[in-house]
Amino acid sequence: MDGLIYLIPAALFLGLLGLAGFFWSINHNQYDDLEGASYRALFEEDDIAEELEKKEKNSHKET
């Protein structure tokens, strides 16, 4: 039971530290390109460029 005196504040501190890191990552645009990493891992750079061009053409057609 005496250990809880140290464990509860330590757990709260680590939780707040993780929450602060999460908000920092949101404010610094870490989640803007969610598909980029998967494309870079699976496809060649030429394929990625072609895919981006297709997306740009489709977005211009919709507007």
Secondary structure as UniProt FT lines:
FT   TURN            2..3
FT   HELIX           4..27
FT   TURN            28..31
FT   TURN            34..35
FT   HELIX           36..42
FT   HELIX           45..62
//
